[in-house]
Amino acid sequence: MDTSSNLLKLFGMSNQLILHELDKIETEKDIVLDHKIDKAAEKDEKYYPQFEAEVRLKAREMAQHYETFYCLEVSIRTLITEMLQEKAGPTWWKNEEIVPKVVQDGVQNRVRRELDSGISRRSDDPIDYTNFGELGEIIKRNWDTFGSIFNSPKGVERVLSSLNTLRGPIAHCSQLAEDEVLRLTLSVRDWFRLMS
């Protein structure tokens, strides 16, 4: 992966962090900076207004954290996929020297549960079924490849572990405590700091 591609990804994530900060300012100061598309227009106008105002407000606050998480998780998966395809070719996922068997098995179980439930598969790409902890295991297993991007394997493991823990409330529709919002912001900053 070339330097310009990494810089482009960092630029995109920096923009997401700026948008996150603008959202926070809007909420804290009760002002509209008009920096985004009117998402309220996209909501189901028949049912959405029936939810309590307090619940809608909390959902709006949590949406920014979900967006940050989504962008970060997808960008990490993309980085891993690109680096390992370059290293081992398109069948890199099936190689237990590259992807630990425990990770492959966990993904296979999640895919099976989705198929057995009768819902649409979220993806045909197995890496889309991984969690932050498993992504960390893949990076550790392939440090010879990722050491050129990150400055500390223990740092990567710590940040991904923290993100994996923070993921729970976001994925399960619970409010993040103020300390955890700060922890999320710091974890995202730590992630990018590991790349410098």
N, C-alpha and C positions, 0 to 999 in steps of 0.2 A: 504494500500500500504506500503510495507516495505522500510526500509532505503536504502537497496542496490539498489532497483529499482529507487528510487529518485536520488541516486548518479550516476547511469548509465545514466539517462536522463540528469543530469547536465553535465556529461562528454561529452555526445554527443553534447549538445548545446555549450559547451566550444570549442570543436573541430570546430564547424561551425563558431564561432567567430574568431578563429585562421585562418581558411581558408579565411574568409572575410578580415582579416588584411593582409594576404599574397597577396590576389588579389589587395588590395589597394596599397601595396608596388610595385607590378608589374606595375600597371597603373602609379603611381607617378614617379617611377624611370625608366620607359620604359625598364624593364628587364623581362626575363622569368625565373621563379624559378622552373618550371617544376614540380609543386606539384599537378597537377590534370590531369585528362584525357583530351585529346585534343577535346574540345567541338566543335571546328570549323569543325572537320571531321563529326560530327553528323548533321550539318546543311544541308538544302536542297541546294546542289551545283548548281542546275539549276536556282533557283530564288533568293536565298539569295544574291549573288554577284551583283544583279541588284539594290539593295538598296544603297543609297549614303553612302560613307565611314563614314561621320559624324554621320549619323543615326545609323549605325552598331556600332560605337564606343560608342555612348550614350546608346544603347541597352545593350552592354557588361557591362557598368558601372552600369546600373540599375538592371541587372540580379543578381548581388550580394545582392542587397537590397531585391529583391523579394525572393531570396533563404533564407535569414535570416527571413523574414516575414513568409514564408511558414513553415519553421521549427518551429518557435515560435508558430504560430497559431495552427498547428497540435499537437504540444506537449501539449499546454494548453487544447485543446479539449480532448486529450487522458487522461490527468491527471483528468479532470472533470469527464469523463466517468468512469474511473476506480474507483475513489473515491465514486461516487454516486451509481454505481452498487454494490459496497461493502456495502454501507449504506442501499440501498433500493431494491436491486435486479434488474433484467434485464428490468423491466418496469418502471424504475425511471423516464424516460422522460415524461411519461403520467401523472405523479403525479404533480398537480398544487401547492402542498405544497413544492415541490422540484424545479420545473421549472415554473417560473411565466407565467400566461396565456398569457400576452402580448408577451413574448418570443415565446411560442408555436404558437401563432397566426401569428407572423411575419415569422416564419419558414414555417408554413403551406402555407402562401401566396407566398413565394419564390418557394416552391415546385410546387405549382399550376401554377405559371408563367412559370416555366421550362417545365412542362408537356404540357401546352397550346402552347408553342412555338415549340413543336415538336422535341426539342433536347434531347439528352440522359440525364437522371438524373445524377447529379454529384455523388450522394451517396444514399444509402438506410438508412443511419443513419441521423436522423434529426439534430444532433448537428453540422454536416458538413455544415449546412445552416445558422449557427449563425455568428454574427459579434463580435468584441471584446467587444462592449458595452453590448451585450446580455450575453456573457460569464461572464462578471463582475456581471451582475444581478443574474446569477445562483450562482456564488460564494458567493455573499452577502446573498442571500436567505438561503444558507447552510453554514453559517459561523461556526456553531457548528462542521461541518466536516472539513472545510478548515482552520480554525483557528489553527489547529495542524501543518499546513505547512507554512502558511503565518503569518507575524508578524503585519500586519495592514490592516484592511478592507478599510480604506480611501486610503492607499497607493496602494492597488490593483486597486481600482476604478480609481485613478489618472493615473496610468501607462496604464491601459487598455483604458482609454479615450484618452490618448495621442497616443497610438498605433492605435486606431480607426481613429483618424484624419490623421495620417501619412499614413494610408493604401490607402487613396484616390489617391494620385499621383502615387503610385506604381501600384495599380490595374487598373488605367486608362492611363497607358503609358505616364506619364509626368515625366520630370526630377525632382529629388529631389534637392532642393537648398542645398548649403553647410551646412547651419545651420540646415536644416532638416535631413541631413545625420548624423550630430552630435547628434541631438535629438533622432534619431532612435537608434543609438549606446547606448546612455545614457538610453533610455527607456528599451532596452534589459538588460542592466546591472542592472537597477533598479528592473526589474522583478525578476532577480535571487537574488538580495539583499533582496527582500521581503521574500525569502525562507530561509534566514539565521537567 
